[in-house]
């Protein structure tokens, strides 16, 4: 779980995480994680799947309307 309060004290065209924000994740199995957050404007949710300790897939819905996703390959040097 995480929570915080963001301020818009620096000049910028847009500001994210202004006001209260927070989120939580629930690791269901070793390879499956469910996530939900409030970013100060909207509520978002997603899922992360990790395969073979190196490949991760992330999918989520911004405001539970618009899909966002990605993939990553992780390794140690």
LORODREN-662206 format. One line per 2 residues: number of its first residue (from 0); for each residue x, y, z of N, C-alpha, C, O. Coordinates in steps of 0.1 Angstrom, whole numbers, padded with zeros to 4 digits, always signed. Layout:
% LORODREN-662206
NUM = X/Y/Z/X/Y/Z/X/Y/Z/X/Y/Z  ...
END
This chain:
% LORODREN-662206
0 = +0008/-0012/+0000/+0000/+0000/+0000/+0009/+0012/+0000/+0020/+0012/+0005  +0004/+0023/-0006/+0011/+0036/-0005/+0000/+0047/-0005/-0011/+0045/-0010
2 = +0004/+0058/+0000/-0005/+0070/+0001/+0004/+0082/+0002/+0016/+0082/+0006  -0001/+0094/-0002/+0006/+0106/-0001/-0003/+0118/-0005/-0014/+0117/-0008
4 = +0004/+0129/-0004/-0003/+0142/-0007/+0007/+0150/-0016/+0018/+0153/-0012  +0002/+0153/-0028/+0011/+0161/-0037/+0007/+0175/-0038/-0005/+0179/-0037
6 = +0017/+0184/-0040/+0015/+0198/-0042/+0020/+0202/-0056/+0028/+0196/-0062  +0014/+0213/-0061/+0018/+0218/-0074/+0026/+0231/-0072/+0022/+0242/-0077
8 = +0037/+0231/-0065/+0045/+0243/-0062/+0055/+0246/-0073/+0059/+0258/-0074  +0058/+0237/-0082/+0068/+0240/-0093/+0060/+0244/-0105/+0049/+0238/-0108
10 = +0064/+0254/-0113/+0057/+0258/-0125/+0059/+0247/-0136/+0070/+0242/-0139  +0047/+0242/-0141/+0047/+0232/-0152/+0034/+0234/-0159/+0024/+0239/-0154
12 = +0033/+0228/-0171/+0021/+0229/-0179/+0010/+0220/-0173/-0002/+0223/-0174  +0014/+0208/-0168/+0005/+0199/-0162/+0011/+0194/-0149/+0023/+0194/-0147
14 = +0002/+0190/-0140/+0006/+0184/-0127/-0001/+0171/-0125/-0013/+0170/-0127  +0006/+0161/-0120/+0001/+0148/-0117/+0002/+0146/-0101/+0010/+0152/-0095
16 = -0007/+0138/-0096/-0007/+0135/-0082/-0008/+0147/-0073/-0001/+0149/-0063  -0017/+0156/-0077/-0020/+0168/-0068/-0031/+0164/-0059/-0042/+0160/-0063
18 = -0030/+0167/-0046/-0039/+0163/-0036/-0036/+0149/-0031/-0025/+0144/-0033  -0046/+0143/-0025/-0044/+0130/-0019/-0043/+0119/-0030/-0051/+0120/-0040
20 = -0034/+0110/-0029/-0033/+0098/-0038/-0029/+0086/-0031/-0024/+0087/-0019  -0032/+0074/-0036/-0028/+0062/-0030/-0031/+0050/-0038/-0038/+0051/-0048
22 = -0026/+0039/-0034/-0029/+0026/-0041/-0025/+0014/-0033/-0019/+0015/-0022  -0029/+0003/-0039/-0025/-0010/-0033/-0023/-0021/-0043/-0029/-0020/-0054
24 = -0016/-0031/-0040/-0014/-0042/-0049/-0016/-0055/-0040/-0013/-0055/-0028  -0020/-0065/-0047/-0023/-0078/-0040/-0016/-0089/-0049/-0020/-0091/-0060
26 = -0006/-0095/-0043/+0001/-0106/-0050/-0006/-0119/-0048/-0006/-0124/-0037  -0013/-0123/-0059/-0021/-0135/-0057/-0013/-0148/-0057/-0015/-0157/-0049
28 = -0004/-0149/-0066/+0005/-0160/-0068/+0019/-0155/-0070/+0021/-0143/-0070  +0029/-0163/-0071/+0043/-0158/-0074/+0044/-0150/-0086/+0053/-0142/-0087
30 = +0035/-0152/-0096/+0037/-0146/-0109/+0025/-0136/-0112/+0025/-0131/-0123  +0016/-0134/-0103/+0004/-0127/-0106/+0001/-0116/-0095/+0001/-0119/-0083
32 = -0001/-0103/-0100/-0003/-0092/-0091/-0014/-0084/-0096/-0014/-0080/-0107  -0024/-0080/-0087/-0035/-0071/-0090/-0032/-0058/-0084/-0027/-0057/-0073
34 = -0035/-0047/-0091/-0032/-0034/-0086/-0044/-0024/-0088/-0051/-0026/-0097  -0045/-0015/-0079/-0055/-0004/-0080/-0049/+0008/-0073/-0042/+0008/-0064
36 = -0053/+0020/-0079/-0048/+0033/-0074/-0057/+0044/-0076/-0066/+0043/-0085  -0056/+0054/-0068/-0063/+0067/-0071/-0052/+0077/-0072/-0043/+0079/-0063
38 = -0051/+0084/-0084/-0040/+0093/-0086/-0043/+0108/-0084/-0036/+0117/-0088  -0053/+0111/-0076/-0057/+0124/-0073/-0068/+0130/-0082/-0075/+0139/-0079
40 = -0070/+0123/-0094/-0081/+0127/-0103/-0090/+0115/-0107/-0102/+0117/-0108  -0084/+0103/-0108/-0092/+0092/-0112/-0087/+0079/-0106/-0076/+0078/-0100
42 = -0095/+0068/-0107/-0091/+0055/-0102/-0087/+0046/-0113/-0094/+0046/-0124  -0076/+0039/-0111/-0070/+0031/-0122/-0068/+0017/-0116/-0067/+0015/-0104
44 = -0068/+0007/-0125/-0065/-0007/-0121/-0057/-0014/-0131/-0057/-0011/-0143  -0050/-0025/-0126/-0042/-0033/-0135/-0038/-0046/-0130/-0041/-0050/-0119
46 = -0031/-0053/-0138/-0026/-0067/-0135/-0012/-0068/-0141/-0009/-0063/-0152  -0003/-0075/-0133/+0010/-0077/-0137/+0013/-0092/-0137/+0010/-0099/-0127
48 = +0018/-0098/-0148/+0021/-0112/-0149/+0036/-0113/-0151/+0041/-0107/-0161  +0043/-0121/-0143/+0057/-0123/-0145/+0060/-0137/-0148/+0055/-0147/-0142
50 = +0068/-0139/-0159/+0071/-0153/-0164/+0086/-0155/-0164/+0094/-0146/-0167  +0090/-0167/-0159/+0104/-0171/-0159/+0113/-0162/-0152/+0125/-0162/-0155
52 = +0108/-0154/-0143/+0116/-0144/-0135/+0123/-0134/-0144/+0132/-0127/-0139  +0120/-0133/-0156/+0127/-0123/-0165/+0117/-0115/-0174/+0120/-0104/-0178
54 = +0105/-0120/-0177/+0096/-0114/-0186/+0084/-0109/-0178/+0078/-0117/-0170  +0080/-0096/-0179/+0068/-0091/-0172/+0058/-0085/-0182/+0063/-0078/-0192
56 = +0046/-0087/-0181/+0035/-0081/-0189/+0026/-0073/-0179/+0023/-0078/-0168  +0023/-0061/-0183/+0015/-0052/-0174/+0003/-0047/-0183/+0005/-0042/-0194
58 = -0009/-0048/-0178/-0020/-0043/-0185/-0029/-0036/-0174/-0031/-0041/-0163  -0035/-0025/-0179/-0043/-0018/-0169/-0053/-0009/-0176/-0053/-0007/-0189
60 = -0062/-0003/-0169/-0072/+0006/-0174/-0072/+0019/-0166/-0074/+0019/-0154  -0070/+0030/-0174/-0070/+0043/-0168/-0084/+0047/-0167/-0092/+0046/-0177
62 = -0089/+0051/-0155/-0103/+0054/-0152/-0112/+0042/-0155/-0124/+0044/-0156  -0106/+0030/-0155/-0113/+0018/-0159/-0120/+0019/-0172/-0131/+0013/-0175
64 = -0115/+0028/-0181/-0120/+0030/-0195/-0110/+0027/-0206/-0113/+0021/-0216  -0098/+0033/-0204/-0088/+0033/-0214/-0077/+0023/-0211/-0071/+0024/-0201
66 = -0074/+0014/-0221/-0064/+0004/-0218/-0050/+0010/-0220/-0047/+0018/-0228  -0041/+0005/-0211/-0027/+0008/-0212/-0019/-0005/-0209/-0023/-0012/-0200
68 = -0008/-0007/-0216/-0001/-0019/-0213/+0014/-0018/-0217/+0018/-0008/-0223  +0021/-0029/-0213/+0035/-0029/-0216/+0042/-0042/-0213/+0035/-0051/-0207
70 = +0054/-0044/-0217/+0061/-0056/-0215/+0076/-0052/-0212/+0081/-0042/-0216  +0082/-0060/-0204/+0096/-0058/-0200/+0104/-0071/-0199/+0098/-0081/-0195
72 = +0117/-0070/-0201/+0126/-0081/-0199/+0136/-0076/-0189/+0143/-0066/-0191  +0138/-0084/-0178/+0147/-0080/-0167/+0158/-0090/-0166/+0156/-0102/-0167
74 = +0170/-0085/-0163/+0181/-0094/-0161/+0192/-0086/-0152/+0192/-0074/-0152  +0200/-0093/-0145/+0211/-0088/-0137/+0224/-0088/-0144/+0227/-0098/-0151
76 = +0232/-0077/-0143/+0245/-0077/-0149/+0255/-0083/-0139/+0267/-0083/-0142
END
